[in-house]
Amino acid sequence: MPRAFPCVVHVVSLQPSFLPRPSPDDQGDGDALRFCSTCAFGRACLGDGYDKQALEDLHCLVEHTAPLHAGDEVFRYGQPFNAIYAVRAGMVKTRRIDEQGREQILGFFLPGELVGLNGLYSSRYPCDAVALDTVTLCRFAFPALSVMATRLPAIQQTLLQLMSKDIVNAALLAGDYSADERLAAFLVNLSDRFAERGYSPTRLYLMMSRSDIANYLRLAPETVSRVLRRFQDEALIAVEKREVTLIALDRLQHLARCVLQS
């Protein structure tokens, strides 16, 4: 488990390489009344008219973890579920490893998104959560957070919405879709999530490897590379190392419509 220490400062987000990165002491873009734009609970500030003073108890629950580095684990499969984590900076992937040592990627989490909610049902984490680069997190002790949610409906609603979104995201790629449809849906979904965080919806910095993307999409790595090249040839995207520019987002959305129709 990552080492954590109590803290009540603002949430800070890690910008992709083509955007300014915050300094270690950056206090984010929040103010006296609102959380930062990437905070997982930011909408609760305004959803039921709460401001930061009304949510002081929520701040007291927050522990900011020490930085994790690529490959470090946030939590492991089978560990007791006692907290959820909001990504402050970097990107986290969740995975399962079977008895033969084969890895299955379950999802990727951006700044402002919550990791670990899927441990609520069994009271144990059903997967590993692993840092893809330098990652910092906000840790919320879940027993205390669940009690608070009964008093603050906006917090409860936020948790339920995020749990529902996790279920929808997990089901997106369960159908019999083509490689083109899967990759287009992956890029469009990331575009939407980047936009929600206040980033550009057309310039995506992919911290995950091509093999991780292929694993998540249930495709062979060479298939992902081939489809990316074809998307470039068709002027749908431009790729420069880990940066992907969506040149024709509307065409990608059309291609992904069957996957994302829900």
VOGU-3710 file (C-alpha; in Angstrom, 3 decimals, decimal comma):
1> mprafpcvvh> 0,000/0,000/0,000  1,300/3,516/-0,703  2,535/5,545/2,250  0,098/8,340/3,050  0,079/11,371/5,266  -2,780/13,674/6,339  -3,190/16,766/4,216  -5,912/19,251/3,343  -4,353/21,158/0,447  -5,953/21,465/-2,967
11> vvslqpsflp> -5,905/18,621/-5,490  -3,283/19,071/-8,193  -3,450/17,467/-11,637  -0,613/16,265/-13,831  -0,727/17,868/-17,242  0,345/15,978/-20,380  3,793/16,845/-21,696  2,502/19,498/-24,097  0,809/21,386/-21,237  2,551/23,108/-18,308
21> rpspddqgdg> 3,294/20,726/-15,467  2,512/22,014/-11,959  5,386/22,503/-9,584  5,467/20,321/-6,437  4,037/23,144/-4,347  1,404/24,158/-6,893  -1,954/24,598/-5,182  -3,992/23,818/-8,283  -6,774/25,914/-9,815  -9,215/25,735/-6,903
31> dalrfcstca> -10,177/28,635/-4,696  -11,709/29,247/-1,288  -15,106/27,950/-2,388  -14,369/25,290/-5,008  -12,222/22,217/-5,453  -9,773/22,066/-8,350  -11,268/21,275/-11,733  -9,863/17,730/-11,740  -11,085/16,788/-8,237  -13,208/13,640/-8,221
41> fgraclgdgy> -15,637/15,342/-5,827  -15,488/18,762/-7,474  -19,081/18,648/-8,683  -20,303/18,110/-5,136  -19,172/21,647/-4,309  -21,913/23,098/-6,462  -24,294/20,184/-6,992  -26,266/20,751/-3,775  -24,959/24,214/-3,047  -22,059/23,051/-0,883
51> dkqaledlhc> -18,909/25,086/-0,743  -15,543/24,103/0,681  -16,474/25,238/4,166  -19,533/22,963/4,105  -17,286/20,121/2,918  -14,613/20,681/5,563  -15,192/17,166/6,909  -14,392/15,739/3,469  -11,091/17,608/3,455  -10,252/16,164/6,838
61> lvehtaplha> -10,619/12,659/5,380  -8,088/13,268/2,614  -4,601/11,830/2,822  -2,206/12,699/0,017  0,098/9,794/-0,740  3,808/10,028/-1,270  4,700/9,783/-4,989  4,574/6,354/-6,592  6,750/5,502/-9,568  6,075/3,395/-12,648
71> gdevfrygqp> 5,334/-0,176/-11,594  4,548/0,663/-7,944  1,248/-0,723/-6,665  -1,521/1,365/-5,148  -3,201/-1,799/-3,857  -3,066/-5,504/-4,645  -5,609/-8,143/-5,510  -7,143/-9,663/-2,387  -6,132/-6,931/0,043  -8,917/-5,746/2,378
81> fnaiyavrag> -10,947/-2,898/0,910  -10,575/0,052/3,247  -10,084/3,081/1,012  -10,684/4,538/-2,422  -8,081/6,614/-4,228  -8,482/9,698/-6,396  -5,689/10,172/-8,895  -4,060/13,569/-8,358  -1,288/13,250/-10,919  -0,183/10,669/-13,471
91> mvktrrideq> -2,086/7,614/-14,639  -3,007/4,312/-12,970  -3,969/1,024/-14,582  -5,941/-1,786/-13,000  -5,183/-5,404/-13,872  -5,723/-9,036/-12,987  -3,001/-11,691/-13,253  -4,173/-15,290/-13,609  -2,552/-18,474/-12,303  -0,439/-18,755/-15,465
101> greqilgffl> 0,910/-15,241/-14,945  -1,083/-13,718/-17,798  -2,024/-10,077/-17,315  -5,457/-8,691/-18,153  -5,764/-4,894/-18,203  -9,106/-3,756/-16,767  -8,869/0,018/-17,070  -6,879/3,232/-17,019  -7,492/6,103/-14,604  -6,720/9,772/-15,228
111> pgelvglngl> -6,317/12,658/-12,757  -9,608/13,271/-10,968  -10,872/9,687/-11,356  -11,437/7,251/-8,497  -9,695/3,881/-8,225  -10,819/1,052/-5,954  -14,600/1,392/-5,916  -14,902/-2,150/-7,299  -13,688/-3,459/-3,934  -16,911/-2,430/-2,214
121> yssrypcdav> -18,894/-5,578/-3,072  -16,532/-8,212/-1,677  -14,738/-5,974/0,850  -11,496/-6,899/-0,922  -9,822/-5,353/-3,932  -10,584/-7,581/-6,961  -7,544/-6,405/-8,933  -4,163/-4,698/-8,721  -3,807/-0,949/-9,264  -0,405/0,007/-10,693
131> aldtvtlcrf> 1,211/3,378/-11,426  2,102/3,895/-15,089  4,396/6,826/-14,355  4,981/9,140/-11,378  1,642/9,157/-9,569  0,243/10,907/-6,511  -3,152/10,094/-5,044  -5,725/11,304/-2,566  -6,694/8,478/-0,197  -10,210/8,451/1,287
141> afpalsvmat> -10,815/5,994/4,128  -14,028/4,396/2,906  -15,839/3,670/6,200  -15,669/7,337/7,164  -16,498/8,477/3,625  -19,594/6,262/3,487  -20,845/7,732/6,770  -20,305/11,234/5,421  -22,163/10,315/2,217  -25,300/9,644/4,262
151> rlpaiqqtll> -25,161/13,244/5,509  -24,189/14,927/2,241  -26,387/13,712/-0,653  -24,066/15,237/-3,277  -21,189/13,042/-2,091  -23,424/9,968/-2,159  -24,653/10,839/-5,648  -21,091/11,370/-6,883  -20,032/7,956/-5,567  -23,024/6,222/-7,187
161> qlmskdivna> -22,406/7,979/-10,507  -18,738/7,003/-10,502  -19,585/3,381/-9,664  -22,120/3,321/-12,494  -19,595/4,844/-14,887  -17,062/2,131/-14,000  -19,638/-0,532/-14,872  -20,457/1,133/-18,204  -16,775/1,510/-19,112  -16,119/-2,146/-18,298
171> allagdysad> -18,940/-3,200/-20,630  -17,928/-0,998/-23,558  -15,628/-3,550/-25,143  -17,570/-6,722/-24,332  -19,324/-6,946/-27,719  -18,236/-8,438/-31,009  -16,623/-5,293/-32,380  -13,951/-4,871/-35,015  -10,431/-3,696/-34,190  -11,177/-0,348/-35,853
181> erlaaflvnl> -14,316/0,128/-33,755  -12,540/-0,816/-30,532  -9,598/1,520/-31,073  -11,829/4,383/-32,216  -14,004/3,920/-29,125  -10,911/3,880/-26,922  -9,684/7,191/-28,377  -13,113/8,852/-28,240  -13,642/7,697/-24,651  -10,244/9,110/-23,663
191> sdrfaergys> -11,069/12,342/-25,504  -14,269/12,748/-23,489  -12,465/12,058/-20,225  -9,616/14,454/-21,045  -12,222/17,123/-21,831  -13,940/16,506/-18,485  -10,599/17,137/-16,775  -10,200/20,446/-18,612  -7,591/19,182/-21,107  -7,727/19,344/-24,875
201> ptrlylmmsr> -10,148/16,739/-26,306  -8,068/16,367/-29,455  -4,504/16,124/-28,099  -4,047/13,008/-25,987  -0,891/12,013/-24,174  -0,950/8,220/-23,773  1,088/7,182/-20,774  0,139/3,537/-21,277  2,168/1,354/-23,651  0,854/0,051/-26,970
211> sdianylrla> 0,910/-3,457/-25,503  -1,246/-2,285/-22,571  -3,715/-0,684/-24,987  -3,838/-3,902/-27,001  -4,351/-5,983/-23,865  -7,189/-3,723/-22,693  -8,880/-3,828/-26,106  -8,387/-7,621/-26,337  -6,336/-7,224/-29,494  -2,859/-8,248/-30,555
221> petvsrvlrr> -0,214/-5,480/-30,250  0,539/-5,713/-33,959  -3,162/-5,191/-34,693  -3,198/-1,975/-32,651  -0,085/-0,744/-34,470  -1,611/-1,597/-37,838  -4,902/0,181/-37,081  -3,072/3,252/-35,768  -1,081/3,413/-39,005  -4,260/3,107/-41,056
231> fqdealiave> -5,954/5,826/-39,003  -2,950/8,044/-39,754  -3,054/7,215/-43,471  -6,758/8,124/-43,508  -6,020/11,455/-41,748  -8,063/10,524/-38,690  -5,166/10,963/-36,274  -1,524/12,000/-36,082  0,864/10,124/-33,803  4,119/11,483/-32,416
241> krevtliald> 5,586/9,008/-29,935  3,036/8,954/-27,063  1,094/11,995/-28,226  -1,971/11,347/-30,390  -3,765/14,221/-32,118  -7,347/13,501/-33,157  -7,599/15,239/-36,525  -11,111/14,034/-37,403  -12,848/13,478/-34,072  -16,283/13,442/-35,716
251> rlqhlarcvl> -15,256/10,577/-38,005  -13,813/8,641/-35,065  -17,055/9,191/-33,142  -19,023/7,849/-36,093  -16,754/4,803/-36,309  -17,122/4,188/-32,555  -20,892/4,768/-32,419  -21,861/1,095/-32,005  -19,452/0,626/-29,109  -20,375/3,882/-27,378
261> qs> -24,101/3,915/-28,064  -24,872/3,246/-24,380
//
